[in-house]
Amino acid sequence: MVQNAMADVFGIPMSLGIVNTSLKFQRRNVLEFMTNAVSAARNHTPAPSILFATSDRKNI
């Protein structure tokens, strides 16, 4: 179910492992991201970005 929601949000099926690894690398909360992604899919709103925010890049 979560993978289907992620596919709906991003338009392509993404591996949860890739999402998990990317978010951990960015020191972002995985559960919070997944909750927001599923919520966005259900509410037909824009999905959260898995990409770095510009202001976050300087901290890595």
Secondary structure, DSSP 8 states (H G I E B T S, - for coil): -HHHHHHHHHSS---HHHHHHHHHHTT--HHHHHHHHHHHHHHT------S--GGGGGG-
